[in-house]
Amino acid sequence: MTLTTEDFDYDLPHELIAQTPIEQRDASRLLVLDHETGEMQDKHFYDILDELNAGDAVVMNDSRVMPARIYGTKPETGGHIELLLLHNTEGDKWETLAKPAKKAPVGTTITFGDGQLTATVTEDLDHGGKMIEFHYDGIFMEILEALGEMPLPPYIKEKLDDPERYQTVYAKQVGSAAAPTAGLHWTKDLLKKAQDKGVKLVYLTLHVGLGTFRPVDEDNIEDHKMHSEFYQLTEEAAQTLREVRANGGRIIATGTTSIRTLETIGTKFNGEIKADSGWTDIFIKPGYQWQVVDAFITNFHLPKSTLVMLVAAFTGRETILNAYEHAIEERYRFFSFGDAMFIK
C-alpha cells in the first residue's frame, strides 16, 4: 500500500503547542510507549531512569544551535531582508533561507548591524534558498553571536528569555539551525544518575539544517527528497556502541537526529557501527529495516512531517497515531518545547 502525506495527519488543538520551555527541564511529561503491544504509561521525564538498564547506551547529539537568524537591509533601497543560516559550504559561503526571497535576487548586497557584516547573494538554490557570501573583518562566529538571534521555529510566537533553554545541556559543536529538541529534557544531574546506574553516555554530532524546516509537499511520501545534513561519529563512540551491543545492551537514541546518524552509518556498513562522517539525506519511513537503534526518546512532531513518518517506521502508523491521540486527550505539550516520548 502506498502511503500518502495525509496518512500522517492528525488534529492538534492550537493551545497544546508549547510556546515556552518548562521551568525544570526534566519535569516535562513522558509518554512511555511499547511499540509492539501499543501499551502506554504516563510518566515524567525524570522517570526515564526506570526505563534504562545497566549496560544500555544513551546516544545524544552534541550539536549546538547557532544564533542563525540575522536581519539586514539593502543599502540601495533600505529594504529589509531576514536570513536564516543553514550551513557553511566553503570559506565564507553559506546556504541560507532569505525572507522575502524574491527581494534578494542574485547580486543583491545586504548589510547587517552597523556595516561590520555584509553579504552578497551569489546563487539561487533549488529548494528556494540562497547561497550567500559574507564579507567582514574579524571572527565570523563572534560577529554572528553579536548580531544573530536564536532561530526558533515559526510556530513559537513567544520570545525566549534565556537562549540557553534552546540548547541541550551538552551542546558543544556549533553548527545547527535548530535544536535537537528531544535532548532539551536532559539535565546534567539526570545524566549523572543514568551513568551511576551503569548506562553508557555516547555523543555524536548532526548539524540540523534545512530538512527540519521543509514541509512534505508531495502527496506520495516516496516522492519527498530529504535535504543533506552533516554528521560525525568518532571511533571512541563507535567502539562503546559496539561493546554495548556485544554485551546485550540496548542502543537508545535521544531524538530523531541521533537516530538518523546511527541508521545512516548502520545502513552504510550493513548493520555494523563504525566511526564515520559525511552528509546524510536518509529518509526513514514505514517499511524501513532498522539497523542500529533499539529504543529512543523523541518529542511530539508536526502533523504530516518526515519526523512523524520516522517514528511510524518503528512503531507502525496506527500505533503512533493512537499514542498521539492519547497525548492530546491527556493535554501533553507538543513540538520543540513540549513533552517527550520514550518508545521501546
NUGU-477870 format. One record per atom (N, C-alpha, C, O): residue in three letters; x, y, z. Coordinates in pm, whole numbers, plus 50000, padded with zeros to 5 digits. Layout:
<recs>
ALAXYZ/...
</recs>
This chain:
<recs>
MET500844988150000/MET500005000050000/MET500885012550000/MET501795013950083/THR500625021549908/THR501375034149902/THR500815043750006/THR499615046450010/LEU501715048750090/LEU501285058250193/LEU501365072450141/LEU502285076050068/THR500385080450178/THR500365094450138/THR500695103250259/THR500655098650374/THR501005115750232/THR501285125250339/THR500085126550432/THR500245128050553/GLU498885125850377/GLU497655126950457/GLU497535115750560/GLU496865117350663/ASP498165104350533/ASP498115093050627/ASP498815096150758/ASP498675088750855/PHE499575107050762/PHE500325110750883/PHE499825123850942/PHE500545130851014/ASP498575127050910/ASP497965139250963/ASP497235136051094/ASP496795124751115/TYR497105145851178/TYR496285144551300/TYR495855158551340/TYR496505168451304/ASP494775159551415/ASP494245172551458/ASP494815176351593/ASP494625169351692/LEU495525187451597/LEU496155192051721/LEU495545205351764/LEU495615215151689/PRO494945205851882/PRO494455218851933/PRO495635228651945/PRO496695225251998/HIS495415240551895/HIS496495250451889/HIS497125253152026/HIS498325255752036/GLU496305252652131/GLU496825256152265/GLU497795245652320/GLU498435248052422/LEU497905234052254/LEU498855223952301/LEU500255225652241/LEU501165218152275/ILE500425235452155/ILE501765238352102/ILE502525246352209/ILE502185257852237/ALA503545240152267/ALA504285246652376/ALA504995259152325/ALA505735258652226/GLN504765270252391/GLN505355282952350/GLN506625286452427/GLN507455294252380/THR506765280652545/THR507935283552628/THR508425270552692/THR507635261252710/PRO509695269752724/PRO510185257752791/PRO509655256852935/PRO509435267053000/ILE509465244652982/ILE509035242453120/ILE510185246653212/ILE511355245553174/GLU509865251353333/GLU510905256953422/GLU512015246953451/GLU513195250353442/GLN511655234753486/GLN512655224453517/GLN512675214653401/GLN511675208053373/ARG513815213553333/ARG513895205753210/ARG513315191553224/ARG512515187253141/ASP513725184553329/ASP513335170453339/ASP511975168253405/ASP511585156953431/ALA511245179353432/ALA509885178053488/ALA508835177153377/ALA507645175953406/SER509265177853252/SER508325176153141/SER507725162153149/SER508295153253212/ARG506585160353086/ARG505925147353092/ARG506575137652992/ARG507205141752895/LEU506385124853019/LEU506985114352936/LEU505935103652911/LEU505435097353004/LEU505605101752785/LEU504705090952747/LEU505555078952706/LEU506275079452607/VAL505465068152784/VAL506235055952755/VAL505355046852670/VAL504255043152709/LEU505885043252552/LEU505125035252455/LEU505865022452422/LEU507025022852378/ASP505215011052442/ASP505744998252396/ASP505324996552251/ASP504134995252222/HIS506284996752160/HIS505914997052018/HIS505324983851967/HIS504694983451862/GLU505534973152043/GLU504994960151999/GLU503564957952048/GLU502734952751974/THR503284962052171/THR501944959752227/THR501044972052215/THR499824971052222/GLY501664983752198/GLY500894996252195/GLY500555001252335/GLY499875011452349/GLU501024994252438/GLU500724998152577/GLU501415011452611/GLU502555013852571/MET500705020052685/MET501225033452718/MET501205035852867/MET500345030852938/GLN502175043652915/GLN502225048053054/GLN502535062953057/GLN503385067852982/ASP501835070253144/ASP502065084553160/ASP503025086853277/ASP502725083253391/LYS504175092653248/LYS505195094953350/LYS505755109153335/LYS505195117453263/HIS506865111753403/HIS507625124153385/HIS509025120553335/HIS509475109253351/PHE509705130353275/PHE510975126953213/PHE511995121553313/PHE512805112853279/TYR511955126653437/TYR512935121553535/TYR512725106653563/TYR513615100153619/ASP511555101053525/ASP511315086653539/ASP512015078453432/ASP511935066153432/ILE512705085153339/ILE513415078053233/ILE514425068153293/ILE514755058053232/LEU514905071353414/LEU515875062353480/LEU515295048453501/LEU516025038553498/ASP513975047653524/ASP513325034553543/ASP513315026353415/ASP513185014153419/GLU513445033253301/GLU513375026553171/GLU514755022253120/GLU514855014953022/LEU515805026953185/LEU517165024053140/LEU517785013053225/LEU517595012553346/ASN518535004353160/ASN519194993353230/ASN520714995253227/ASN521255001153134/ALA521384990253330/ALA522854990053329/ALA523294982553203/ALA522774971853171/GLY524264988353134/GLY524734982153010/GLY524104987852884/GLY524584985152774/ASP523034995752898/ASP522465002852783/ASP523355014752747/ASP524155019252829/ALA523205019752626/ALA523855032252585/ALA522785042352549/ALA521855039252475/VAL522935054452601/VAL522075065752559/VAL522925074352466/VAL523995079152505/VAL522445076352344/VAL523195083852243/VAL522575097652226/VAL521355098852211/MET523415108052228/MET522935121852222/MET523695129752116/MET524875127452091/ASN522985139152055/ASN523565148051954/ASN524085160652022/ASN523315168352079/ASP525405162752016/ASP526005174052087/ASP526135186752001/ASP526895195752034/SER525375187251891/SER525405199251808/SER524825211151884/SER523865209751961/ARG525415222751862/ARG524965235051928/ARG524325244251823/ARG524825245551711/VAL523225250651862/VAL522505259351770/VAL523235272651755/VAL523625278951854/MET523415276851630/MET523995290051603/MET522905300651622/MET521715297751605/PRO523295313051656/PRO522315324051650/PRO522105327451502/PRO522565337851454/ALA521405318551432/ALA521465317851285/ALA520495327151213/ALA520525327951090/ARG519635334251288/ARG518705343551221/ARG519255357751233/ARG519435362951343/ILE519525363951118/ILE520065377651119/ILE519215386651029/ILE518665382250928/TYR519125399251069/TYR518285408951000/TYR519155419650935/TYR519985425851002/GLY518965421650805/GLY519785431350733/GLY518955440650646/GLY517725439350637/THR519645449850581/THR518965459050489/THR519755459550359/THR520945456850354/LYS519035463150252/LYS519665465250121/LYS520035480050112/LYS519145488650112/PRO521325483150105/PRO521765497250111/PRO521095506050006/PRO520785517650032/GLU520865500349885/GLU520345508949778/GLU518865512549794/GLU518415522749743/THR518095503949867/THR516655506549881/THR516205508150026/THR515125513550052/GLY517025503450120/GLY516605503450261/GLY515665492050294/GLY515165491050406/GLY515415483350195/GLY514515471950217/GLY515095462050317/GLY516305459950322/HIS514205455850395/HIS514665446450499/HIS514705432150445/HIS513805427750374/ILE515785425150479/ILE515945411050442/ILE516315403250568/ILE517205407150644/GLU515615392050590/GLU515945383150701/GLU516615370750645/GLU516125364750549/LEU517735366750704/LEU518435354550661/LEU518425344350774/LEU518595347650891/LEU518215331850736/LEU518405320650828/LEU519565312450773/LEU519455306350667/LEU520675312150847/LEU521855304750804/LEU521635289750829/LEU521305285650940/LEU521825281850724/LEU521605267450736/LEU522915259950754/LEU523095252850853/HIS523835261650659/HIS525165255950685/HIS526215262350597/HIS525935267750490/ASN527435261650647/ASN528615267250582/ASN529095257350476/ASN529405245950509/THR529145261550350/THR529555252250245/THR531065252550223/THR531715242050223/GLU531615264450206/GLU533075265750195/GLU533445280250217/GLU532705289350180/GLY534605282450278/GLY535045296150302/GLY533995304150376/GLY533555300250484/ASP533585315350315/ASP532555323950377/ASP531225322550306/ASP530375331450314/LYS531035311350236/LYS529765308950166/LYS528835300550253/LYS529235290550312/TRP527585304950259/TRP526585298250341/TRP525315295650261/TRP524895303850179/GLU524725284050286/GLU523395281250235/GLU522405287350333/GLU522525285250454/THR521455294950282/THR520525302250369/THR519105301650316/THR518865297650202/LEU518175305650400/LEU516825309050357/LEU516675324150374/LEU517015329650479/ALA516185330750270/ALA516005345250275/ALA514525348650276/ALA513725341950210/LYS514175359150349/LYS512775363550355/LYS512735378750346/LYS513345385250431/PRO512035384950248/PRO511375378350135/PRO512395374450027/PRO513215382649986/ALA512335361949982/ALA513325356649888/ALA513315364249756/ALA514355366349694/LYS512125368349713/LYS512035375049582/LYS512705388849582/LYS513005394349477/LYS512925394249702/LYS513585407149713/LYS515105405649721/LYS515825415549738/ALA515605393149708/ALA517045390749718/ALA517545382649598/ALA518005371449614/PRO517435388449476/PRO517955381349359/PRO519485380549362/PRO520125387449441/VAL520035372149277/VAL521495370849267/VAL522115384649240/VAL521635392149155/GLY523165387849314/GLY523825400749300/GLY523445410749408/GLY524115420949424/THR522385407749483/THR521945416749590/THR523005417849700/THR523615407849739/THR523225430049749/THR524095432349865/THR523205435049987/THR522215442249977/ILE523565429250100/ILE522815431150226/ILE523825435050333/ILE524905429250341/THR523485444950415/THR524365448650527/THR523675445650659/THR522445446250671/PHE524485442350759/PHE523965438550891/PHE524645446950998/PHE525805450650986/GLY523865449951106/GLY524425457951215/GLY524825471651164/GLY524085477951088/ASP525995476351206/ASP526455489551161/ASP527385488151041/ASP528235496751016/GLY527215477150967/GLY528025475150847/GLY529245466450870/GLY530055464650780/GLN529375460750993/GLN530535452251019/GLN530425438850944/GLN531405431450932/LEU529215436050896/LEU529005423750819/LEU528185427250695/LEU527135433550705/THR528675423250579/THR527895424750456/THR527835411250385/THR528635402250412/ALA526865410150295/ALA526675397350225/ALA526265400050081/ALA525635410150050/THR526645390749994/THR526235391149854/THR525515378249821/THR525995367349854/VAL524365379449755/VAL523645367549708/VAL524345362649582/VAL524405369849482/THR524865350349586/THR525655345249472/THR524915334949387/THR525295332349273/GLU523835329049444/GLU523185318049370/GLU521795315449425/GLU521575316349546/ASP520845312249337/ASP519535307149378/ASP519625292049389/ASP520155285449299/LEU519105286349499/LEU519175271849520/LEU517835265349490/LEU516785271749499/ASP517875252649454/ASP516665246049404/ASP515575244349509/ASP514405242449474/HIS515925244949637/HIS514905243549741/HIS514295256949780/HIS513545257849877/GLY514625267549704/GLY514105280849735/GLY515055288949821/GLY514765300449855/GLY516185283149857/GLY517155290249939/GLY518095298749856/GLY517975299449734/LYS519025305249923/LYS520005314049859/LYS521405310549907/LYS521615307950025/MET522355310549814/MET523765309449853/MET524275323649876/MET524125332449791/ILE524875325649992/ILE525315338850035/ILE526825338450061/ILE527335328750118/GLU527535348950018/GLU528935350350057/GLU529065362450149/GLU528635373450114/PHE529655360350267/PHE529795370950366/PHE531145377950354/PHE532135371950310/HIS531165390750393/HIS532395398850394/HIS532465405750530/HIS531485411650576/TYR533625405150595/TYR533745410450732/TYR535205411050772/TYR536075405250706/ASP535465418050881/ASP536795417950945/ASP536615411551082/ASP535665414851154/GLY537505402651118/GLY537425396351250/GLY537025381751241/GLY537305374951142/ILE536365376951346/ILE535985362751356/ILE534485361651331/ILE533685367651404/PHE534105354051229/PHE532715353651186/PHE531765349651299/PHE530735356151319/MET532095339051373/MET531175334151477/MET530985344451589/MET529915345251649/GLU532005352351617/GLU531865362951718/GLU530925373851668/GLU530105379051745/ILE531035377251539/ILE530125387251480/ILE528695381951481/ILE527755389251513/LEU528555369151447/LEU527215362951445/LEU526605362851585/LEU525415365451601/GLU527415359851686/GLU526925359951825/GLU526385373751862/GLU525395374951935/ALA527035384151811/ALA526625397851844/ALA525365402151768/ALA524535409551820/LEU525235397551644/LEU524155402351558/LEU522965392851547/LEU521845397151520/GLY523215379951569/GLY522195369951538/GLY521225367251652/GLY521455370751767/GLU520125360751614/GLU519105356351711/GLU518965341251703/GLU519265335151600/MET518505335151812/MET518225321051813/MET517055318251716/MET516015324751727/PRO517225309051623/PRO516205306851520/PRO515075297651568/PRO515025285951530/LEU514185302951650/LEU513085294651699/LEU512145291151584/LEU511995298951490/PRO511505279451590/PRO510575275451484/PRO509425285351471/PRO509085292251567/PRO508805286151352/PRO507765296351327/PRO506505294651411/PRO505755304251427/TYR506265282751466/TYR505055280851548/TYR505245285851691/TYR504285286051769/ILE506475290051726/ILE506705295851860/ILE506635311051846/ILE507465317251780/LYS505645316851910/LYS505395331351898/LYS505985339152017/LYS506215351152006/GLU506215332252129/GLU506735339052249/GLU508235341652235/GLU508945333952169/LYS508715352252296/LYS510155354952296/LYS510815346152402/LYS510255343952510/LEU511995341152370/LEU512715332452463/LEU513585340952554/LEU514485348052508/ASP513315340352685/ASP514055348652781/ASP515525344552791/ASP516415352952798/ASP515765331452793/ASP517135326352809/ASP517475317652688/ASP516975306452677/PRO518335322552596/PRO518665314852476/PRO519235300952505/PRO519135291952421/GLU519825299152625/GLU520395285952658/GLU519305275252672/GLU519595263352666/ARG518045279452692/ARG516975269652703/ARG516625263252568/ARG515905253352563/TYR517165268952459/TYR517015262652327/TYR518325255552289/TYR518585253052171/GLN519125252352390/GLN520325244052374/GLN520215232452472/GLN519665233952581/THR520745220952433/THR520855209952528/THR521965213252628/THR522815221652600/VAL521965206552744/VAL522995209352844/VAL524365204152800/VAL525385207652859/TYR524385195752696/TYR525655190252647/TYR526025195752508/TYR526925190552443/ALA525325206352463/ALA525605212252331/ALA527045217352326/ALA527505224152418/LYS527745214052218/LYS529175216852213/LYS529635221252073/LYS530315231352060/GLN529265213651970/GLN529755215851834/GLN528825225551760/GLN527715221751721/VAL529275237951743/VAL528405248251683/VAL528135244951535/VAL529055241751460/GLY526865245951495/GLY526595243551353/GLY525145240951316/GLY524855239251198/SER524225240651412/SER522825237451381/SER521985249951361/SER522225260451421/ALA520965248451273/ALA519985259151252/ALA518735256851336/ALA517805264951333/ALA518695245851410/ALA517595242851501/ALA518125233151606/ALA519085225951581/ALA517495232951722/ALA517965224251831/ALA517515209751808/ALA516445207351754/PRO518355200251850/PRO517885186251858/PRO517025185051984/PRO517545181952092/THR515725187451971/THR514885191052085/THR514605179752184/THR514275182552299/ALA514715167152143/ALA514485156352240/ALA515495157052354/ALA515225152452465/GLY516665162752326/GLY517705163852427/GLY517485175052527/GLY518195175752628/LEU516525183752501/LEU516295195152591/LEU515815190652729/LEU515895198252825/HIS515315178352741/HIS514785173352868/HIS515875168552964/HIS515665168053085/TRP517035165052910/TRP518115160052996/TRP518705171453079/TRP518895182553031/THR518985168453206/THR519765177453292/THR521105170553321/THR521235158453304/LYS522075178353363/LYS523375172453398/LYS523215162453512/LYS523865152053514/ASP522355165853606/ASP522135156953721/ASP521515143753678/ASP521915133053726/LEU520545144353588/LEU519875132153542/LEU520835123453460/LEU520805111153470/LEU521685129753380/LEU522685122253304/LEU523675115253398/LEU524085103953374/LYS524045122153506/LYS524955116053604/LYS524295104053672/LYS524935093853695/LYS523005105353703/LYS522285094153765/LYS522195082253670/LYS522305070753712/ALA522015085053542/ALA521985074253443/ALA523345067353437/ALA523435055053432/GLN524395075453439/GLN525765069953435/GLN526045061553561/GLN526635050853554/ASP525605066753676/ASP525785059453803/ASP525055046053802/ASP525445036753873/LYS524005045153722/LYS523235032753712/LYS523905022553619/LYS523495011053611/GLY524965027153550/GLY525675018053459/GLY525325020053313/GLY525635011653229/VAL524665031253284/VAL524315034453145/VAL525485041953081/VAL526055051053142/LYS525845038152961/LYS526925045052888/LYS526345057352818/LYS525295056652754/LEU527025068652831/LEU526615080952762/LEU527505082952640/LEU528735083752653/VAL526895083552524/VAL527635084252398/VAL527175096452319/VAL525975099152309/TYR528125103952264/TYR527785116052189/TYR528185114752043/TYR529235109252010/LEU527335119851957/LEU527635121251815/LEU527235135351775/LEU526715142951857/THR527485138851650/THR527115152251602/THR526325151051472/THR526755144251378/LEU525175157651467/LEU524485160151340/LEU524015174551343/LEU523245178551431/HIS524485182451246/HIS524095196551241/HIS522745197651169/HIS522615194551051/VAL521755202051244/VAL520385202751194/VAL520275213951092/VAL520625225451121/GLY519785210650972/GLY519725220550864/GLY518325222250809/GLY517345222450883/LEU518255223650679/LEU517005227250612/LEU515925216650627/LEU514735219950629/GLY516315204050638/GLY515325193250648/GLY514295195650757/GLY513135191750744/THR514725202050864/THR513825205050977/THR512725214950937/THR511625214650992/PHE513045223650844/PHE512105234350810/PHE511245231050687/PHE510255237850660/ARG511615220650615/ARG510905217550491/ARG509665209250516/ARG509765198450574/PRO508495214050473/PRO507295205650480/PRO507345194950370/PRO508105196150275/VAL506515184750385/VAL506385174650280/VAL505295179550186/VAL504115179650222/ASP505675183650067/ASP504715189249972/ASP504075178649883/ASP502975180549831/GLU504765167349866/GLU504265156949776/GLU503175148749843/GLU503215146549964/ASP502195144349764/ASP501135135549817/ASP501705121849850/ASP501425116449957/ASN502495116249759/ASN503115103249779/ASN504435105449854/ASN505325112249804/ILE504555099649973/ILE505765102350053/ILE507035097449985/ILE508125102350014/GLU506915087749894/GLU508085082749822/GLU508725093549736/GLU509905092549701/ASP507955103849702/ASP508475114349613/ASP509215125349690/ASP509825134149629/HIS509155124949823/HIS509795135549903/HIS511305133449906/HIS511795122349928/LYS512045144349885/LYS513505143749888/LYS514015150850013/LYS513725162650035/MET514755143650094/MET515325149550215/MET516545158050180/MET517235155450082/HIS516795168250263/HIS517955176850246/HIS519125170650323/HIS518925164150426/SER520335172750275/SER521515166750339/SER521945174550464/SER521865186750468/GLU522395167050565/GLU522905172950689/GLU524215165950725/GLU524385153950700/PHE525115173350785/PHE526445167950819/PHE526405160450952/PHE525805165151049/TYR527045148650956/TYR527095140651079/TYR528515135751105/TYR529355135351015/GLN528745131951230/GLN530045126451268/GLN529895117251389/GLN529235120751487/LEU530505105551380/LEU530605096151494/LEU532065092451508/LEU532685087551414/THR532625094851628/THR534045092251649/THR534295077251670/THR533375069551693/GLU535555073451661/GLU535945059451683/GLU535655055351829/GLU535215044151855/GLU535915064351921/GLU535655061452063/GLU534175058452086/GLU533825048852155/ALA533305066752026/ALA531855064752040/ALA531425051751973/ALA530635044152028/ALA531945049351853/ALA531595037051780/ALA532015024651858/ALA531275014751864/GLN533205025251918/GLN533715013851996/GLN532815011052117/GLN532504999452145/THR532395021652187/THR531495019952301/THR530195013352257/THR529705004152324/LEU529625017852145/LEU528355012252096/LEU528524997652054/LEU527624989452075/ARG529654994351994/ARG529904980251957/ARG529974971452082/ARG529454960252083/GLU530614976652186/GLU530734968852311/GLU529374967052378/GLU529044956252426/VAL528574977752379/VAL527234977052437/VAL526414966552365/VAL525754958152428/ARG526454966952235/ARG525684957352155/ARG526184942952180/ARG525384933752196/ALA527504941252181/ALA528084927852201/ALA527714922052337/ALA527584909952352/ASN527524930952438/ASN527184926452573/ASN525684925552598/ASN525244923152710/GLY524894927652493/GLY523444926052506/GLY522694938452552/GLY521504937752582/GLY523394949952559/GLY522724962352598/GLY521964968452479/GLY522184964752364/ARG521084977752511/ARG520324984552406/ARG520994997652366/ARG521625004252448/ILE520845001152240/ILE521285014252190/ILE520045023152184/ILE519145020952103/ILE520015033152272/ILE518845041852290/ILE519205055752240/ILE520075062452297/ALA518555060052134/ALA518855073052073/ALA518035084052139/ALA516845082152168/THR518675095452162/THR517945107352206/THR517645115652082/THR518525122852032/GLY516435114752032/GLY515995123151922/GLY516205117551783/GLY517005108351762/THR515475123251690/THR515505118451551/THR516835121351483/THR517205114251389/THR517575131751528/THR518875134351466/THR519875123451502/THR520675119351417/SER519835118851627/SER520705107551666/SER520305094951590/SER521155087351545/ILE518995092851577/ILE518505081151502/ILE519035081551359/ILE519545071651308/ARG518905093051294/ARG519275094051153/ARG520775091851134/ARG521205086051034/THR521585096651229/THR523035094451220/THR523365079651236/THR524095073951154/LEU522825073451341/LEU523125059351366/LEU522635050351253/LEU523325040951212/GLU521445053251202/GLU520895044751096/GLU521575047250961/GLU521655038150879/THR522055059450939/THR522865062150820/THR524105053350820/THR524445047050719/ILE524785053050935/ILE526005045050948/ILE525685030150939/ILE526385022750870/GLY524625025851008/GLY524235011751003/GLY523885007150862/GLY524244996050821/THR523185015650789/THR522815012350651/THR524055011650562/THR524175002950476/LYS524965021050584/LYS526185021850502/LYS527095009850523/LYS527755005150430/PHE527135004850648/PHE528084994050681/PHE527374980850714/PHE527864972750793/ASN526214978750652/ASN525484966050666/ASN525234962150811/ASN525444950650850/GLY524784971650890/GLY524424968851029/GLY525554970551128/GLY525324970251249/GLU526774972351080/GLU527914974551169/GLU527984989251212/GLU527524998151140/ILE528564991551328/ILE528725005251379/ILE530195008951366/ILE531045003251434/LYS530475018551279/LYS531845022851255/LYS531945038051268/LYS530975045251248/ALA533145042751302/ALA533385057151301/ALA533175062151159/ALA533615055851063/ASP532505073551147/ASP532205078451013/ASP531785093151021/ASP531325097851125/SER531965100250910/SER531415113850899/SER531075116350754/SER531615109850664/GLY530175125850732/GLY529755128750595/GLY528405135450596/GLY527995141450695/TRP527705134350485/TRP526405140750467/TRP525345130050452/TRP525535120350378/THR524235131750520/THR523155121950509/THR521855128550464/THR521505139550507/ASP521155121450376/ASP519795125650338/ASP518835113850359/ASP517835112550288/ILE519165105350456/ILE518345093550483/ILE516905097550518/ILE516685106850596/PHE515955090650459/PHE514525093050484/PHE513965080050541/PHE513725070450468/ILE513765079850672/ILE513265067850740/ILE511745068550745/ILE511185077850804/LYS511095058850684/LYS509635058850675/LYS509155044450685/LYS509965035250675/PRO507855042150704/PRO507375028350718/PRO507885019250607/PRO507875022650489/GLY508325007350652/GLY508954997950559/GLY510464997550574/GLY511114988450524/TYR511015007550645/TYR512475008150667/TYR512924996650755/TYR512244993150852/GLN514064990650722/GLN514654979850803/GLN515674985850900/GLN516734990650859/TRP515344985551030/TRP516204991851132/TRP517504984151149/TRP517524971851149/GLN518604991651164/GLN519944985851169/GLN520604986751306/GLN521324977651346/VAL520374997751378/VAL521185000551498/VAL520325003451621/VAL520594998051728/VAL519305011851607/VAL518585017351721/VAL517575007351777/VAL516785001451703/ASP517615005451910/ASP516694996051978/ASP515535003052047/ASP514474996952066/ALA515705015552084/ALA514665023352153/ALA515075037852141/ALA516235040852111/PHE514125047152165/PHE514525061152154/PHE513595070552230/PHE512445067352261/ILE514165082252259/ILE513435093452319/ILE513145103152206/ILE514005105952123/THR511925108452202/THR511585118152098/THR510485127352149/THR509785124052244/ASN510335138852086/ASN509235147852118/ASN508025144452032/ASN508065134951953/PHE506955152052046/PHE505775150551961/PHE505935159751840/PHE506185171751855/HIS505795154151721/HIS506175161151598/HIS504975166651521/HIS503835162851544/LEU505285175651428/LEU504255182151348/LEU503495172051262/LEU504065162251214/PRO502185174451244/PRO501415165951153/PRO502035165851013/PRO502555175950965/LYS501975154250950/LYS502425152450811/LYS503915155050790/LYS504345157450678/SER504705154650898/SER506145157350887/SER506925144350867/SER506445133450896/THR508145145850816/THR509015134150799/THR509365127950934/THR509705116150942/LEU509275135851042/LEU509615130651174/LEU508525121151226/LEU508835111051289/VAL507265124451200/VAL506185115051234/VAL506355102251153/VAL506135091251205/MET506745103551028/MET506955091850942/MET508095083150996/MET508005070950995/LEU509165089651044/LEU510295082351101/LEU509835074151222/LEU510155062351233/VAL509105080451312/VAL508645073451432/VAL507705061951394/VAL507755051151452/ALA506855064451294/ALA505915054251248/ALA506645042251186/ALA506125031151187/ALA507845044651134/ALA508635033651078/ALA509045023651187/ALA509295011951159/PHE509105028551312/PHE509485020051425/PHE508265013751492/PHE508285001951529/THR507205021551506/THR506045017051585/THR504915011351500/THR504085003651549/GLY504875015151372/GLY503685012951291/GLY502835025651296/GLY502785032451398/ARG502175028651185/ARG501445041351173/ARG500295042251274/ARG500135052451340/GLU499505031751285/GLU498335032351374/GLU498755033851519/GLU498115041151595/THR499805026851558/THR500265027551698/THR500685041651735/THR500345046451843/ILE501435048251647/ILE501895061651683/ILE500745071751680/ILE500695080751764/LEU499835070251586/LEU498695079551583/LEU497775077451703/LEU497185087051754/ASN497655065051750/ASN496895062351874/ASN497575069051994/ASN496915074852080/ALA498915068251996/ALA499665074452106/ALA499505089652104/ALA499365095952209/TYR499525095551985/TYR499315109951973/TYR497905113852018/TYR497715124152083/GLU496935105551984/GLU495555108152026/GLU495455108052179/GLU494785116452239/HIS496135098252240/HIS496185097352387/HIS496835109952445/HIS496345115552543/ALA497945114152385/ALA498675125952434/ALA497805138452426/ALA497845146952515/ILE497035139652320/ILE496145151252306/ILE495045150752412/ILE494725160952474/GLU494475139052434/GLU493435137552537/GLU493975141052675/GLU493275146952757/GLU495225137252701/GLU495855139652831/GLU496535153352840/GLU497185156552939/ARG496365161252735/ARG496875175052733/ARG498395176052747/ARG498915184652817/TYR499095166952679/TYR500545168352669/TYR500875180852588/TYR500045185752512/ARG502105186052607/ARG502555197752530/ARG503345192652409/ARG504125183252420/PHE503145199052294/PHE503685194052167/PHE504825202752113/PHE504955214552147/PHE505635196452028/PHE506695202551947/PHE507935206152031/PHE508175200052135/SER508715215951985/SER510085218052034/SER510215219652185/SER511085213552246/PHE509355227852247/PHE509415229952391/PHE508425220952465/PHE508145223152583/GLY507895210952397/GLY506865202552454/GLY507405190652531/GLY508575190152568/ASP506525181052556/ASP506835169052634/ASP507505158452544/ASP507725160452425/ALA507825147152608/ALA508625136952540/ALA507915123452537/ALA506945121052609/MET508425114852451/MET508025100652447/MET509275092052465/MET510375095852425/PHE509085080552527/PHE510125070152525/PHE509505058152456/PHE508545052252507/ILE510035054552342/ILE509475043652261/ILE510435031952267/ILE511595032852226/LYS509925020752317/LYS510795009152339/LYS510224996652270/LYS510824985952277/
</recs>
